[in-house]
Every structure is written in C-alpha cells, then in structure tokens.
Amino acid sequence: MQDRLERQIAFLVEADKLKGVSRRTPLTDNSRRENSAEHSWHLMLAALALSEYAPGVDLRRVLEMLAVHDLVEIDAGDTFAYDAAANVGKADRERAAADRLFHLLPGDQAEWMLATWHEFEEAKTQESRLANALDRLQALLQNMAAGGGSWGTYNVTRNQVLRRMAPVEAALPDVWPFVLGIIDRFCESGAIATTEPAT
C-alpha cells in the first residue's frame, strides 16, 4: 500500500511539469503563449460544453483521454502542428515519453493510462475521434480570439488549416460550418495565407 501511494504521488509530482511546457498557440487575449496543462484543462471544458454535438459518446472516456493525451510533452516537448521538420520523429519521442511517464505509476494504473493514451493517438474509437477533434478545435478558437494568433505568426496556409481541422468535420459535423466560417474570415483578413509558399 505504501509503495503504491508513493508511486502515485511521484507520478502526480512529475505530471506537474506539464505546466512548464510552452505551446505556440497564444491565449485568447494574446498576452502570452499557453502551456500544455492549460491546453488540457481547456479541452476537458470543451468536452463538457460541446459533447451534445456528438451524441452517444462516453463523455467520461473522452475526459480521460484529454487528461492524459499531452503528458508525453513533459519529455517530448510540444511539437507545433504546422512545423513539418519538427514533426519528424515525433511519434517515437512521444512513445518513449509515454512508456517512462506512465510506468511511474503502479502496474495496473500504468497499463490503463498507457492504453488510454494509445487510444487517443490511434483515433479509432468514437470517443478518441471526438477527443482529437476537440484538440484541433481548441487551437482554432484560441487563434480566432487572438486575432489570428499563430496562423499569422508562422504564415500558415488555408490548406494546412483545413487538413489540421479534418477531424472536426468527421467527429463534429454540426460544428464544421462554424469552423469553415472562421477559416474563411481569417483568410480574408490575411491572417491565414491563401496560397502555398513557393518550393
């Protein structure tokens, strides 16, 4: 019992490091970039607020995935979605991080959390597809509220945003017209580039 509790506490203390992982997406007031722990909290709130647009999903399972999905960034760092070079090797870095971090826990909890993380990554279940869609939608909403946020800063194109938002169209079809409206508006303002960069 004592060893089990000590391992659980050690995991929780280690998980606190997620608060120090900076992302490229700004806060809605554009005052600074968010950290990965803030992102995870905001996603769980999004699941509570928007689950009615995905009837039949197990909301608890969605919340479980959102709580653990980015813990790997403690070791692997946050990889900006629109940075092709940084994404090379991302899956390997994150798998190694998941193995280390979740195995801080007692065996049964380690295996459960690892399975939960893999379910999110594989995006094959209805719940994991919703969790992934919310992960994409949250960044879009923050960039919208911040007047373009990381889209303009990193010269992100319309095609890149559409590819990134594809899980939203699949898992939240009733929300998709809203997403397209945001993309179109920010293309018109110039915050999202409408042409691909020359190669």
Disulfide bonds with the S-S distance in Angstrom:
none
